Amino acid sequence: MASTLTLSSKQSPFPYAAVAIAAYTGKAAIVFDETATGLSLQFNGSTVTEEEAVVQEVAKEGGLSDDSAKTPAFFALAKSLRTATAFPDIVASLDSLDDHLSLRTFLVGHEITGADWIVWGSLKGNIKAVGLLKNNQHPHLLRWYSHLESLKTTQTVLAELTSAKATKARSNKTAAGFALGLQGATDGQVVTRFPPEPSGYLHIGHAKAAILNQYFAKMYNGKLIIRFDDTNPSKERTEFEDTILEDLKLLDIHGDVVTHTSDYFQTLYDYAIQLIKSGKAYADDTEQMQMRKERWDGIASVHRDDSVEDNLKHFDEMKTGSTEGQRWCIRAKISVDDPNKAMRDPVIYRCNMLPHHRTGDTWKIYPTYDFACPVVDSFEGVTHALRTNEYRDRNAQYQWMIDALGIRKVNVWDFSRLNFIYTLLSKRKLHWFVDQGLVSGWDDPRFPTVRGIRRRGMTVEALTQFMLSQGPSQAVVSLEWDSIWTLNKKIIDPVAPRHWAVVKAKSVPVTITGGPTAPEVKSVPKHKKNADIGEKQTVYSSNIIIEQEDAVSFDDQEEITLMDWGNAIVCSKTVDASGVVTAVQMDLNLEGDFRKTKKKITWLAAPTAEHQLPTVSLVDFDYLITKKKLEENDDVADFITPVTEFKEEAYADANVNALKKGDIMQFERKGYYVYDNEVNGVREFFRIPDGRAAGIASKVPGPTPAAVEPAPSAVAPSNTSTMYHVDQVYGENYKPEVTTSMYKMDSIYTVNP
């Protein structure tokens, strides 16, 4: 990357267009330098300081230039928008852009160009313009604006900007990605490593470490090592290595090389001998509980000053795995009473008679992580060891090992551990849930494992952007899940196809007067704001089914909108003695104005022999535990949520039959779902949290759904129902024009060149 874009995160107005197009094209490395007084693009020995010129140059380098005669006008409009403060002027500009985009995907041509980025950046930097835009008075402009903002590159660079702003100004320059760069990093020479222990599946905490290690390796055009820390035969198995590599693939993490600490057992043994011979390590047979107490109280072991000969003899006995050897361990001779208790003569070697999953019975002694990690890091050429700050007290110990052995130094970089409320990250406790049969396995969607959260609909893009947005914070806090699911929603919303479903137990038959004499099929867009998603087949019939909640809310003679069809007038409804609606009669009114109706409802054509409705299962989940944060002495069995899985059978439109496992979609007015699998002939869809409070709050178990609603009091009245707060579903240019008399729908994706 030959070009560099330098700027301060505090620059005002901030050049959003410049950083966004640089990130989108990848043609300029972004450097946040808090000492910079303005914008500066360095390329081919030249310097550009005006944002419009920067955008033009980067667009040219990235292939986003165009020869449209309208482009200069958009650059001029962007310049005026950047500083516009009068509402009439801003509204006039927004109106003009909205009209222009009513039949276009982008400002000029069929692809994103520099014109799009310069206008988007000006809107982004104008608080008043953004406020007006979010009022939903400019649907076409908002669609275009949201699309550019939802791009992975845009979200990433905005997260980087947030991190830079949150960090105090530094004199040193910081590479794009984190306000805190890697100390002593040299482009092309950085080597990071991700060292999981093969004793379980990766969870979201591991995901942060893996993502950061790959991020920095790529930032500096370096190398990422995936190293299995396999020094404890009691816990580790080959199958976990395979699953961890699969988990990393799910995260789009790809190491340049895969290694094992066990590859260096002989090297580590030789270095242990070196420590003993130099008087920096000794053998100890103090009982474990006594050793722990002595270390806490700052009391020296009785063997601390044993001779080198005795220490070597005991170490050799350990190596044979004899009964005598198993009584001993090797401790580093660092300090007896250092205020940092991690420095109080830690154990660096111990016996383990179980066969190792890679080396078999070759070794009976194994190094501890605290000894092996710095040695192997140094030996493998790691330049920067990224560790959670729970290891901070052991950083001094890490450096002591390197100094004592006289090996190459490694920079240690701390970041905060990731914790979430109502979430278990302890492998031991997760094992317990699996062993007790409280979950289906390590990939259960209620689990915080990489497999679990991916199966529930979390995208790699959301995970990556969320981890980067955490920045170099050292604070250890328990995070809410809302932020990461909200970010996930922004990523999936522009691309998730829309389908409809009606809960079986709550379905109400509707007869429509003026409807088609026989069912008719029409192609309609899967996503009203994204033509690229394709089309689906919708069946129109005089007999449809709707949700009970909708039916209860209807008033006599009320005009409502049947989505993707048109208006209808409620003529009558049949209600049983308990207040449940059992049938509805409507008159089709295609001349009605959908903009004047309060209720836009989803529906499905009643099933016939020719047009069947597949039955699907809609599955939602609760947290596994009832306490936000379990303490060390808490028994997890005391805090188990009684019911954590909720299923409803529903009819769905037949288009869902084409979905593949892992496909993400939206059942309109119900939520986002991911298709998981087929169980006993029924397709199961897992609800994806959208970040809203109601979606992530702990759920109170209710009664098993009955065939019908028990009483009208159980149904939300129309003025409080959440089902009708939906976005406008048709554009302003909706003009019915189809040969059939039953429905009329214009193509809303015609694009004028």
MOWOQUI-V851034 format. One record per backbone hydrogen bond with DSSP energy under -0.5 kcal/mol. NH is the residue of the N-H (numbers start at 1). CO is the residue of the C=O. E is the energy in kcal/mol with one decimal. If there is no record, write none. Layout:
NH:CO:E ; NH:CO:E
This chain:
3:27:-0.6 ; 4:42:-2.1 ; 5:29:-3.4 ; 6:4:-0.6 ; 6:40:-3.1 ; 7:31:-2.0 ; 11:8:-1.4 ; 16:14:-2.2 ; 19:15:-1.8 ; 20:16:-2.5 ; 21:17:-2.4 ; 22:18:-1.8 ; 23:19:-2.3 ; 24:20:-2.5 ; 25:21:-2.4 ; 26:22:-1.9 ; 28:22:-0.7 ; 29:3:-2.4 ; 31:5:-3.0 ; 31:29:-0.5 ; 32:174:-2.0 ; 33:7:-2.5 ; 33:31:-0.8 ; 34:32:-0.5 ; 36:33:-2.1 ; 40:6:-1.9 ; 41:48:-2.9 ; 42:4:-2.9 ; 42:40:-0.6 ; 43:41:-0.6 ; 43:46:-2.3 ; 46:43:-3.0 ; 48:41:-2.0 ; 54:50:-2.5 ; 55:51:-2.8 ; 56:52:-2.2 ; 57:53:-2.5 ; 58:54:-2.8 ; 59:55:-2.7 ; 60:56:-2.0 ; 61:57:-2.4 ; 62:58:-2.6 ; 63:60:-0.9 ; 64:59:-3.5 ; 65:59:-0.8 ; 71:68:-1.0 ; 74:70:-1.5 ; 75:71:-2.0 ; 76:72:-2.1 ; 77:73:-2.4 ; 78:74:-2.4 ; 79:75:-1.8 ; 80:76:-1.8 ; 81:77:-2.4 ; 82:78:-1.8 ; 83:79:-0.6 ; 83:80:-0.6 ; 84:80:-0.7 ; 90:86:-2.1 ; 91:87:-3.1 ; 92:88:-2.1 ; 93:89:-1.8 ; 94:90:-2.6 ; 95:91:-2.9 ; 96:92:-2.1 ; 97:93:-2.4 ; 98:94:-2.6 ; 99:95:-2.4 ; 100:96:-2.1 ; 101:97:-2.0 ; 102:98:-0.6 ; 102:99:-0.9 ; 103:100:-0.5 ; 104:101:-0.9 ; 106:109:-0.5 ; 114:64:-1.7 ; 116:113:-0.5 ; 117:113:-1.6 ; 118:114:-2.5 ; 119:115:-1.8 ; 120:116:-2.7 ; 121:117:-2.7 ; 122:118:-1.5 ; 123:119:-2.3 ; 124:120:-2.9 ; 125:121:-1.8 ; 126:123:-1.3 ; 127:125:-0.7 ; 130:126:-2.4 ; 131:127:-2.3 ; 132:128:-2.3 ; 133:129:-2.4 ; 134:130:-2.0 ; 135:132:-1.3 ; 136:133:-1.2 ; 137:132:-0.6 ; 142:138:-2.7 ; 143:139:-2.1 ; 144:140:-2.0 ; 145:141:-3.0 ; 146:142:-2.9 ; 147:143:-1.8 ; 148:144:-2.0 ; 149:145:-2.0 ; 150:146:-2.0 ; 151:147:-0.7 ; 151:148:-0.7 ; 155:151:-2.6 ; 156:152:-2.4 ; 157:153:-2.2 ; 158:154:-2.3 ; 159:155:-2.0 ; 160:156:-2.2 ; 161:157:-2.0 ; 162:158:-2.2 ; 163:159:-2.2 ; 164:160:-2.4 ; 165:161:-2.5 ; 166:162:-1.8 ; 167:163:-0.6 ; 167:164:-0.8 ; 174:32:-1.9 ; 176:30:-1.9 ; 178:175:-1.3 ; 181:179:-0.7 ; 185:182:-1.7 ; 188:220:-4.1 ; 189:186:-2.5 ; 190:186:-0.7 ; 192:223:-2.5 ; 194:225:-2.7 ; 195:193:-0.5 ; 196:194:-0.7 ; 199:197:-2.6 ; 204:448:-2.2 ; 206:203:-0.5 ; 207:203:-1.9 ; 208:204:-1.3 ; 209:205:-1.2 ; 210:206:-2.7 ; 211:207:-2.8 ; 212:208:-2.5 ; 213:209:-2.3 ; 214:210:-2.2 ; 215:211:-2.6 ; 216:212:-2.6 ; 217:213:-1.8 ; 218:214:-2.4 ; 219:215:-2.6 ; 220:216:-2.0 ; 221:218:-1.6 ; 222:217:-4.0 ; 223:190:-2.3 ; 225:192:-2.5 ; 226:257:-2.8 ; 227:194:-1.9 ; 227:225:-0.7 ; 228:259:-2.6 ; 229:196:-2.3 ; 229:227:-0.6 ; 230:228:-1.8 ; 231:229:-1.1 ; 235:232:-1.8 ; 236:232:-1.5 ; 237:198:-1.9 ; 240:237:-0.7 ; 241:237:-0.9 ; 241:238:-0.7 ; 242:238:-1.7 ; 243:239:-2.1 ; 244:240:-2.4 ; 245:241:-2.1 ; 246:242:-1.8 ; 247:243:-2.7 ; 248:244:-2.6 ; 249:245:-1.7 ; 250:246:-1.9 ; 251:247:-1.2 ; 252:249:-1.4 ; 253:248:-3.1 ; 254:252:-0.5 ; 256:224:-2.9 ; 257:224:-1.0 ; 259:226:-2.8 ; 261:228:-2.6 ; 263:260:-1.4 ; 264:261:-2.1 ; 265:262:-1.2 ; 268:264:-3.0 ; 269:265:-2.3 ; 270:266:-2.4 ; 271:267:-2.1 ; 272:268:-2.0 ; 273:269:-2.1 ; 274:270:-2.0 ; 275:271:-2.1 ; 276:272:-2.3 ; 277:273:-2.8 ; 278:274:-1.7 ; 279:276:-1.6 ; 280:275:-2.9 ; 281:275:-0.7 ; 282:331:-2.3 ; 284:329:-2.6 ; 291:287:-2.9 ; 292:288:-2.4 ; 293:289:-2.0 ; 294:290:-2.9 ; 295:291:-2.6 ; 296:292:-1.9 ; 297:293:-2.6 ; 298:294:-1.0 ; 299:294:-2.9 ; 304:301:-1.6 ; 306:303:-1.9 ; 311:307:-2.3 ; 312:308:-2.6 ; 313:309:-2.1 ; 314:310:-2.5 ; 315:311:-2.2 ; 316:312:-2.3 ; 317:313:-1.9 ; 318:314:-2.3 ; 319:315:-2.1 ; 320:316:-1.2 ; 321:317:-0.8 ; 321:318:-1.1 ; 322:317:-1.2 ; 326:322:-2.2 ; 327:324:-1.4 ; 328:325:-1.6 ; 329:284:-1.8 ; 330:349:-2.2 ; 331:282:-3.1 ; 332:346:-2.8 ; 333:280:-2.8 ; 334:332:-1.4 ; 335:343:-0.8 ; 341:339:-1.0 ; 343:340:-2.4 ; 344:341:-1.5 ; 345:343:-1.7 ; 348:330:-3.3 ; 349:330:-1.5 ; 350:366:-1.8 ; 352:364:-2.5 ; 356:360:-2.7 ; 360:356:-1.8 ; 362:359:-1.7 ; 366:350:-2.6 ; 368:348:-1.7 ; 371:368:-0.7 ; 372:368:-2.9 ; 373:369:-2.8 ; 375:371:-1.2 ; 376:372:-3.0 ; 377:373:-2.7 ; 378:374:-2.1 ; 379:375:-2.5 ; 380:376:-2.8 ; 381:378:-0.9 ; 382:377:-2.3 ; 383:191:-2.0 ; 384:191:-1.8 ; 385:411:-3.5 ; 386:384:-0.8 ; 387:385:-0.6 ; 387:413:-2.5 ; 389:415:-2.1 ; 391:388:-2.2 ; 392:389:-1.1 ; 394:391:-1.7 ; 395:392:-1.6 ; 396:392:-0.5 ; 398:394:-2.3 ; 399:395:-2.3 ; 400:396:-2.0 ; 401:397:-2.2 ; 402:398:-1.5 ; 403:399:-2.5 ; 404:400:-3.2 ; 405:401:-1.7 ; 406:402:-1.0 ; 407:402:-1.8 ; 411:383:-2.2 ; 413:385:-2.7 ; 415:387:-1.6 ; 416:473:-1.6 ; 419:417:-0.6 ; 419:477:-0.7 ; 421:479:-2.3 ; 422:628:-1.9 ; 423:420:-1.0 ; 423:628:-0.6 ; 425:423:-0.5 ; 430:426:-2.4 ; 431:427:-2.7 ; 432:428:-1.6 ; 433:429:-1.7 ; 434:430:-1.9 ; 435:431:-3.1 ; 436:432:-2.3 ; 437:434:-1.2 ; 438:433:-1.9 ; 439:433:-0.8 ; 444:441:-1.7 ; 447:444:-2.4 ; 450:202:-2.9 ; 453:449:-2.7 ; 454:450:-2.0 ; 455:451:-2.2 ; 456:452:-1.4 ; 457:454:-1.3 ; 458:453:-2.5 ; 463:459:-2.1 ; 464:460:-2.8 ; 465:461:-2.6 ; 466:462:-2.5 ; 467:463:-2.4 ; 468:464:-2.3 ; 469:465:-2.0 ; 470:466:-0.9 ; 470:467:-0.7 ; 471:468:-1.3 ; 473:470:-1.1 ; 477:475:-0.8 ; 479:419:-3.4 ; 479:477:-0.7 ; 485:481:-1.9 ; 486:482:-2.5 ; 487:483:-2.1 ; 488:484:-1.9 ; 489:485:-2.2 ; 490:486:-1.8 ; 491:487:-1.2 ; 492:488:-2.2 ; 493:489:-2.7 ; 494:490:-0.6 ; 495:492:-1.2 ; 496:492:-1.7 ; 497:495:-0.6 ; 497:664:-0.6 ; 498:526:-3.3 ; 499:666:-3.1 ; 502:651:-2.5 ; 504:649:-2.0 ; 505:649:-0.5 ; 506:503:-1.3 ; 507:504:-1.6 ; 508:546:-2.3 ; 509:582:-0.6 ; 510:544:-3.0 ; 511:584:-2.5 ; 512:542:-3.2 ; 513:511:-0.6 ; 513:586:-3.4 ; 515:512:-1.1 ; 520:540:-2.6 ; 522:538:-2.4 ; 524:536:-2.5 ; 526:534:-2.6 ; 527:534:-0.5 ; 530:527:-1.3 ; 533:530:-1.5 ; 534:531:-1.5 ; 536:524:-3.0 ; 538:522:-3.0 ; 538:536:-0.6 ; 540:520:-3.7 ; 542:516:-0.5 ; 544:510:-2.3 ; 544:542:-0.5 ; 545:604:-2.7 ; 546:508:-2.1 ; 548:506:-1.9 ; 551:547:-2.2 ; 552:548:-2.8 ; 553:549:-1.1 ; 554:550:-0.8 ; 554:551:-0.9 ; 557:570:-2.8 ; 558:555:-1.9 ; 560:558:-0.6 ; 560:568:-2.9 ; 561:599:-2.7 ; 562:560:-0.5 ; 562:566:-3.3 ; 563:561:-0.8 ; 563:601:-2.3 ; 565:562:-1.8 ; 566:562:-1.6 ; 567:589:-0.6 ; 568:560:-2.5 ; 569:587:-2.9 ; 570:558:-2.8 ; 571:569:-0.7 ; 571:585:-2.3 ; 572:585:-1.6 ; 574:583:-2.8 ; 576:580:-2.7 ; 579:576:-1.9 ; 582:574:-3.0 ; 583:574:-1.1 ; 584:509:-1.6 ; 585:572:-3.3 ; 586:511:-2.7 ; 587:569:-2.5 ; 588:513:-2.8 ; 589:567:-2.9 ; 592:589:-1.9 ; 594:592:-0.7 ; 596:593:-1.8 ; 597:594:-0.9 ; 600:598:-0.6 ; 601:561:-2.7 ; 601:599:-0.6 ; 604:545:-1.8 ; 606:543:-3.1 ; 608:611:-2.1 ; 612:610:-0.6 ; 614:612:-0.6 ; 614:652:-0.5 ; 616:650:-3.1 ; 617:683:-3.0 ; 618:616:-0.5 ; 618:648:-3.3 ; 619:617:-0.6 ; 619:685:-3.1 ; 620:646:-2.7 ; 622:644:-2.0 ; 626:639:-2.0 ; 634:631:-1.4 ; 636:634:-0.7 ; 638:635:-2.2 ; 639:636:-1.7 ; 640:637:-0.6 ; 641:624:-2.6 ; 646:620:-2.8 ; 648:618:-1.8 ; 650:616:-2.8 ; 651:502:-3.2 ; 652:614:-2.0 ; 653:500:-1.9 ; 656:653:-1.9 ; 657:654:-1.7 ; 658:655:-1.7 ; 659:656:-1.5 ; 662:675:-3.5 ; 663:660:-2.5 ; 665:673:-2.9 ; 666:497:-2.6 ; 667:671:-2.3 ; 668:499:-2.5 ; 668:666:-0.9 ; 670:667:-2.4 ; 671:667:-2.1 ; 672:688:-0.6 ; 673:665:-3.2 ; 674:686:-2.1 ; 675:663:-2.7 ; 676:674:-0.5 ; 676:684:-2.6 ; 677:684:-0.8 ; 679:677:-0.5 ; 679:682:-3.0 ; 680:678:-0.5 ; 682:679:-1.8 ; 683:615:-0.9 ; 684:677:-3.2 ; 685:617:-3.1 ; 686:674:-2.6 ; 687:619:-3.1 ; 688:672:-3.3 ; 689:687:-0.6 ; 695:692:-0.8 ; 696:692:-1.4 ; 697:693:-1.4 ; 701:699:-0.6 ; 712:578:-1.1 ; 714:711:-1.9 ; 715:712:-1.6 ; 720:717:-1.8 ; 721:717:-1.1 ; 725:722:-0.7 ; 726:724:-2.0 ; 734:731:-1.3 ; 744:565:-0.7 ; 748:746:-0.7 ; 750:747:-0.7 ; 752:103:-1.1 ; 752:750:-0.5
